[in-house]
Amino acid sequence: MLIPPHRQTAADITAAIKSGRTTARDVLDDHLARITARDPVLNCFTTVTSERAHAEAAAVDAKIAAGHDPGPLAGVPIAVKNLFDIKGITTVAGSKLRRNAPSAAADAPVLARLIDAGAMLLGALNMDEFAYGFTTENAHYGPTRNPHDPTRVAGGSSGGSAAAVAAGMVTIALGSDTNGSIRVPAGLCGVFGLKPTYGALPREGSFPFVDSLDHLGPFARSAHDLALAFDVMRGDGTIRTEGDPDARVAVLGGWFAQNVEHEVLDAVWHVAAALGAHDQVVLPEAERARAAAYCITAAEGGALHRETLRTHAADYDPAVRPRLIAGALLPAEVVRAAQRFRSWFARQANHLFARYDVLLAPATPCAAPLIGQKTMVVDGNEMPVRPNLGLFTQPISFIGLPVVVVPVQFPGHLPLGVQMIAAPGREATVLALADRLERDGVVAAPVAS
């Protein structure tokens, strides 16, 4: 039986197009049909750019017909979180405040590089307003639903991106990660997600949230696709999908083993066992790092929106507005203390990386909560849902470390994510390990039907 394009990897799609077994137009039509069938329920897309995608498909097919190389992502359907600039489209960043803003004059650089590599853009994806949230329950554009169970959240703030990939509506999607906004939805939706080293990818052409914490990165249903997308987005003309699949690996304990469901820890140790890891180590003061990340997030986010809050506060999402207002009022000394602590915490991580190449930790404390659920009970403790889905991601983005989330799905359970964390600049290490785990059948990201 032929596998439909929406269930194939980017590598498989491109190989089929280049060999003449299919066309970019056929791949596009299959994915647009998938969007028509699935998106009315899941609510991933805020804009579908079908006319543009048809032009891009035609360009790929024309290059093939002329005997030219159409690029390493030829005919691969992609979409981007709606905080990325798309030429001719208004960048709304999840807010109704920006609906009447001027259209973008050009694609964001990382998007332009994907298109230059032969990808086809299918649209813009739903998110938490201004990327301030972990559930993508957007008051203006509606909630994005988890493809594995539409009664549950997709995670956030890049929920539309993760869910669109998980549902087979696109092969690769782009998101942003400030405190966990790639890693949380990747884990809850059962796909691979990469938060690169801080500054590894250019952020021009993306609406900011917290300048000192914002990262951009891809989602995919295969580790190889994730690596390929990252290589293309770096824009240096070199494709480096290969890396050393052997590494010294340890599991993070302490903060990362508390307030977490037992099945999540089972997923972490499932990955650890496959990598031959037995050591458990502590990253000191991780709880304090999370608190400091909150302070910096609130202060920088509040400062960015201060003037608009004064004049249009009622137009903000009610779940976002009070946190931005509180952040705008934080004393400067609190933020300075958080930044001083940040340097100390980075040194503690470096001490661990002198002994280990990769550290494992949960991506979330539990599987996807229900849409509208306000609190959750985790390990016997009741806590608010929205802020606490990022319990284990915030301390890591606080110091800009590269992370790949790999998806684990035990039979009869919702997907869970495991963070594979490396030292700055060591994306190749965690991408190679993710590829090894996928080839060995330890982790997988099948399309959610």
Secondary structure, DSSP 8 states (H G I E B T S, - for coil): ----GGGS-HHHHHHHHHHTSS-HHHHHHHHHHHHHHHHHHH--EEEE-HHHHHHHHHHHHHHHHTT----TTTT-EEEEETTB--BTS---TT-GGGTTS--BSS--HHHHHHHHTT-EEEEEE--SGGG--SS-EETTTEE-EETTEEEEE--SSSHHHHHHHHTTS-SEEEEEESSSTTHHHHHHHT-EEEE-STTSS--TTB--S-TTT-EEEEEESSHHHHHHHHHHHH-SS-----------EEEE-GGGGSS--HHHHHHHHHHHHHTT---EE--TTHHHHHHHHHHHHHHHHHHHHHHHHHHHGGGS-TTTHHHHHHHHT--HHHHHHHHHHHHHHHHHHHHHHTT-SEEEEESSSSS--BTT--EEEETTEEEEHHHHTTTTTHHHHTTT--EEEEEE--TTS--EEEEEEESTT-HHHHHHHHHHHHHTTSS------
